[in-house]
Amino acid sequence: MAFRNVRKREDDISPYHKPNYGHTYPESATIKRPRLDSWSLDYLLHNPSSELASIDLKTIICATAFQSLPAQDKTDLLDYLPYFVKIFVRRALSPSDAIIARAEPIRPTSDQETLQLRLDPNWEEMPDKSFWNDQDLLTSMKQWQIMLKQGQFLNSRDTDADDHDEKDQAFDAYWGEPGEREKMHNVAGDSKNITLKDMCRLELIKVNDILIYKRNFSASKVVVDLSMQVVKATGSSGLSIELGGHVYEDFETPTALETKILDYHGRVTKEKRPNGNAFKSIRLIRNNKDMGRLFDIRKGLL
């Protein structure tokens, strides 16, 4: 039986004729899934396969690990602890002073005493040794690890999406419709434009308030820790401070204030001053009460 020769047309894309699109022609459809970084903070704190789900947490939540942290990170963590698990030790001015300094700790008896010791540059704040073996702490660590293993911290994108519509409706009911949320987002974005003058005008900063500037400059191996008193606070010219017996006037932005503080301190040269949000490095003390960072206080304007 003879077969007729059939000339294939150039536009023939039947199964018997696959056009030659070059080496880029897809042999099969594949879906690429994003690779998960097992060492990212999001993965470590949410994924049941995280290293933190199986490691002995006491090996990383301990005094040795705490002492290895940058100064600013230590300060941020200490803010979460109550006064009765803290001690203050005299700062060692030389290696020979270290043993003597650690032998004479002060145990604060109130939040007010803690604040007073914080303002004294001769004393250094740290957790008491007994804190690391506190039974409540160890129990909380264990419970958190169990919840991590069970997947209770998984992000919504990692879980079954069957109830997305129900969740969206609940979200909109609580936070408002998308247009309303957009307005809220815009207001929050406006907080970046808030100045010290605005905070003074609304009395978020007042005369006689104490400002504490603390920041670690790793490039210079220097921790700048200075306190100053507000001597003037107006909505027209900003704030003026007394620092080291001198009065410096009319600061409208925290960056300008930070620049003056570092110039006064004198150990961090201008080329070694990294960019950053100065609002986060300045805390406000009023009537011996820690009111928080300027970064957080300015939320009162929203």
C-alpha positions as CSV (number, residue, x, y, z in Angstrom):
1,M,0.0,0.0,0.0
2,A,1.4,3.3,-1.0
3,F,1.3,6.4,1.2
4,R,0.8,9.8,-0.3
5,N,3.4,12.4,0.6
6,V,1.7,15.3,2.4
7,R,3.5,18.6,2.4
8,K,3.5,20.1,5.9
9,R,2.4,23.6,6.1
10,E,4.4,26.1,8.0
11,D,1.5,26.8,10.3
12,D,0.7,23.2,11.0
13,I,0.9,22.6,14.7
14,S,-0.6,19.2,14.9
15,P,0.9,16.6,17.3
16,Y,2.9,15.3,14.3
17,H,4.5,18.6,13.6
18,K,6.1,20.7,16.4
19,P,7.3,24.1,15.2
20,N,10.9,24.8,15.8
21,Y,11.0,27.6,18.3
22,G,14.6,27.0,19.1
23,H,16.0,25.8,22.4
24,T,13.6,27.9,24.4
25,Y,10.6,25.9,23.4
26,P,9.1,24.6,26.7
27,E,9.0,20.8,26.8
28,S,6.7,20.8,29.8
29,A,5.0,23.4,32.0
30,T,6.8,23.8,35.4
31,I,5.8,25.9,38.3
32,K,8.7,27.3,40.2
33,R,8.2,27.7,43.9
34,P,10.2,30.3,45.8
35,R,13.0,28.9,47.9
36,L,12.6,29.3,51.6
37,D,15.6,30.8,53.4
38,S,15.8,28.6,56.5
39,W,17.9,31.2,58.3
40,S,15.6,34.2,57.7
41,L,13.9,35.6,60.7
42,D,10.5,34.9,59.3
43,Y,11.3,31.2,58.8
44,L,13.0,30.8,62.2
45,L,10.1,32.3,64.1
46,H,7.2,30.8,62.2
47,N,8.0,27.5,60.4
48,P,7.7,24.2,62.3
49,S,10.9,23.0,60.6
50,S,12.8,25.9,62.0
51,E,16.0,25.1,63.9
52,L,14.5,26.9,66.9
53,A,11.8,24.1,67.1
54,S,14.4,21.5,68.1
55,I,17.4,23.4,69.6
56,D,17.9,23.7,73.3
57,L,16.8,27.3,73.7
58,K,18.8,27.7,76.9
59,T,22.0,27.6,74.7
60,I,21.0,30.8,72.9
61,I,18.9,32.6,75.5
62,C,21.6,33.0,78.1
63,A,23.9,35.5,79.8
64,T,26.8,34.8,77.3
65,A,24.6,35.5,74.3
66,F,23.2,38.6,75.9
67,Q,26.7,40.0,76.5
68,S,27.6,39.5,72.9
69,L,24.8,41.8,71.7
70,P,25.3,45.4,70.6
71,A,24.7,48.0,73.3
72,Q,21.4,49.2,71.7
73,D,20.0,45.7,71.4
74,K,20.8,45.1,75.1
75,T,19.0,48.3,76.0
76,D,15.9,47.4,73.9
77,L,15.7,43.9,75.6
78,L,16.2,45.3,79.1
79,D,13.1,47.5,78.5
80,Y,11.0,44.4,78.5
81,L,12.2,43.2,81.9
82,P,10.7,44.2,85.3
83,Y,13.0,46.0,87.8
84,F,13.2,43.0,90.2
85,V,15.2,40.8,87.7
86,K,17.8,43.5,87.0
87,I,21.0,44.6,88.7
88,F,23.3,47.6,88.2
89,V,27.0,47.2,88.3
90,R,29.6,49.9,88.4
91,R,31.2,50.5,85.0
92,A,34.8,49.3,84.9
93,L,37.1,52.1,83.9
94,S,40.1,49.7,83.5
95,P,40.6,45.9,83.4
96,S,41.8,46.0,87.0
97,D,38.5,47.6,88.1
98,A,36.4,44.8,86.5
99,I,36.4,42.4,89.5
100,I,35.6,45.2,92.0
101,A,32.9,46.6,89.8
102,R,31.1,43.2,89.5
103,A,31.3,42.6,93.2
104,E,29.2,45.6,94.2
105,P,25.9,45.3,92.3
106,I,22.8,47.4,93.2
107,R,19.4,45.8,93.1
108,P,16.7,48.4,92.3
109,T,13.6,48.2,94.5
110,S,11.3,50.2,92.1
111,D,10.9,51.4,88.6
112,Q,11.8,54.9,89.8
113,E,15.1,53.8,91.3
114,T,15.8,51.9,88.0
115,L,15.3,55.1,86.1
116,Q,17.6,57.1,88.4
117,L,20.4,54.5,88.0
118,R,19.9,54.6,84.2
119,L,20.6,58.3,84.3
120,D,23.9,57.8,86.1
121,P,26.7,57.0,83.6
122,N,28.7,55.2,86.3
123,W,26.3,52.3,86.4
124,E,25.5,49.6,83.9
125,E,22.2,47.8,83.7
126,M,22.0,44.0,83.2
127,P,19.8,41.1,84.0
128,D,20.4,39.3,87.4
129,K,22.2,36.0,87.0
130,S,19.2,34.2,88.5
131,F,17.0,35.5,85.7
132,W,18.4,33.0,83.2
133,N,17.3,30.1,85.3
134,D,13.9,31.5,86.3
135,Q,11.3,28.8,86.1
136,D,8.7,31.1,84.6
137,L,11.1,32.0,81.8
138,L,12.1,28.4,81.1
139,T,8.4,27.4,81.1
140,S,7.5,30.1,78.6
141,M,10.4,29.2,76.4
142,K,9.2,25.6,76.3
143,Q,5.6,26.5,75.6
144,W,6.7,28.8,72.8
145,Q,8.8,26.0,71.2
146,I,5.9,23.5,71.4
147,M,3.6,26.1,69.6
148,L,6.3,26.6,67.0
149,K,6.5,22.8,66.3
150,Q,2.7,22.6,66.0
151,G,2.7,25.3,63.3
152,Q,0.7,27.8,65.3
153,F,2.9,30.7,64.1
154,L,2.6,29.9,60.4
155,N,1.9,32.9,58.2
156,S,-1.4,32.9,56.4
157,R,0.4,32.3,53.0
158,D,1.7,29.0,54.3
159,T,-1.6,27.6,55.5
160,D,-4.7,26.2,53.7
161,A,-6.4,29.0,51.8
162,D,-9.9,27.6,52.0
163,D,-11.2,30.1,54.4
164,H,-9.6,33.2,52.8
165,D,-13.0,34.8,51.9
166,E,-14.2,34.5,55.5
167,K,-11.0,35.9,56.8
168,D,-11.1,38.8,54.3
169,Q,-14.7,39.6,55.4
170,A,-13.7,39.6,59.1
171,F,-10.7,41.8,58.3
172,D,-12.7,44.3,56.4
173,A,-15.4,44.4,59.2
174,Y,-12.7,45.2,61.8
175,W,-10.4,47.5,59.8
176,G,-12.8,49.0,57.3
177,E,-13.1,48.7,53.6
178,P,-9.9,48.9,51.4
179,G,-10.5,52.6,50.6
180,E,-10.7,53.4,54.4
181,R,-7.6,51.4,55.1
182,E,-5.8,53.4,52.4
183,K,-6.7,56.6,54.2
184,M,-5.3,55.1,57.4
185,H,-2.1,54.2,55.6
186,N,-1.7,57.7,54.3
187,V,-2.1,59.1,57.8
188,A,0.5,56.8,59.2
189,G,2.9,57.7,56.4
190,D,2.4,61.4,57.4
191,S,4.2,60.6,60.7
192,K,7.5,60.7,58.8
193,N,6.9,64.5,58.4
194,I,6.5,65.1,62.2
195,T,9.1,67.5,63.6
196,L,10.2,68.4,67.1
197,K,8.3,71.6,66.7
198,D,5.1,69.6,66.2
199,M,5.8,67.5,69.3
200,C,6.5,70.7,71.3
201,R,3.4,72.4,70.1
202,L,1.2,69.5,71.2
203,E,3.2,69.2,74.5
204,L,4.5,65.8,73.8
205,I,7.8,67.4,74.8
206,K,7.7,69.8,77.7
207,V,10.1,72.1,79.6
208,N,12.1,70.1,82.3
209,D,11.7,66.8,80.4
210,I,14.9,64.8,80.3
211,L,16.1,63.4,77.0
212,I,18.4,60.4,76.9
213,Y,20.4,59.8,73.7
214,K,22.0,56.3,73.4
215,R,23.4,54.8,70.3
216,N,26.1,52.3,69.5
217,F,28.6,53.3,66.7
218,S,30.3,50.1,65.8
219,A,32.7,51.6,63.3
220,S,34.1,53.9,66.0
221,K,33.7,51.3,68.7
222,V,31.9,53.9,70.8
223,V,28.6,53.9,72.7
224,V,27.3,57.4,73.1
225,D,25.1,57.7,76.2
226,L,24.1,61.3,77.2
227,S,21.2,62.9,79.0
228,M,20.1,66.5,78.7
229,Q,17.3,68.7,80.0
230,V,14.7,70.5,77.9
231,V,14.9,74.2,78.8
232,K,12.5,75.5,76.1
233,A,9.8,73.8,74.0
234,T,7.7,75.8,71.6
235,G,5.8,75.1,68.4
236,S,7.5,78.0,66.7
237,S,11.2,77.2,67.3
238,G,11.3,73.7,68.5
239,L,13.2,72.8,71.6
240,S,16.3,74.0,73.4
241,I,18.4,71.8,75.7
242,E,21.0,72.1,78.5
243,L,23.9,69.7,77.9
244,G,27.0,69.7,80.0
245,G,26.3,73.1,81.5
246,H,25.7,74.7,78.1
247,V,22.4,75.6,76.4
248,Y,21.9,74.7,72.8
249,E,18.8,76.3,71.2
250,D,16.1,75.8,68.6
251,F,16.2,72.2,67.3
252,E,13.4,71.5,64.9
253,T,14.4,67.9,63.9
254,P,15.9,65.0,65.8
255,T,18.6,64.7,63.2
256,A,19.8,68.3,64.0
257,L,19.7,67.4,67.7
258,E,21.6,64.2,67.2
259,T,24.3,66.1,65.2
260,K,24.8,68.6,68.1
261,I,24.9,65.7,70.6
262,L,27.6,63.9,68.7
263,D,29.6,67.1,68.1
264,Y,29.5,67.7,71.8
265,H,30.5,64.1,72.6
266,G,33.4,64.4,70.1
267,R,34.4,60.8,69.7
268,V,32.3,59.9,66.6
269,T,33.7,61.8,63.5
270,K,31.2,62.9,60.9
271,E,32.4,60.4,58.3
272,K,31.6,57.6,60.7
273,R,28.1,58.6,61.5
274,P,25.7,56.3,59.7
275,N,22.3,57.4,58.5
276,G,19.5,56.4,60.8
277,N,16.2,57.5,62.4
278,A,17.3,59.7,65.3
279,F,13.8,59.4,66.7
280,K,14.7,55.9,67.7
281,S,17.8,56.8,69.6
282,I,16.3,59.4,72.0
283,R,14.1,58.5,75.0
284,L,12.0,61.0,77.0
285,I,11.9,61.0,80.8
286,R,9.2,63.0,82.6
287,N,8.8,63.2,86.4
288,N,11.2,60.2,86.7
289,K,9.0,58.1,84.4
290,D,10.3,56.7,81.2
291,M,7.8,57.8,78.5
292,G,9.5,55.8,75.7
293,R,11.4,56.7,72.5
294,L,10.5,59.8,70.5
295,F,9.8,57.4,67.7
296,D,6.9,55.9,69.7
297,I,5.7,59.1,71.4
298,R,5.1,60.9,68.1
299,K,2.3,58.4,67.4
300,G,0.3,60.6,69.6
301,L,0.0,63.0,66.7
302,L,-1.9,60.5,64.6
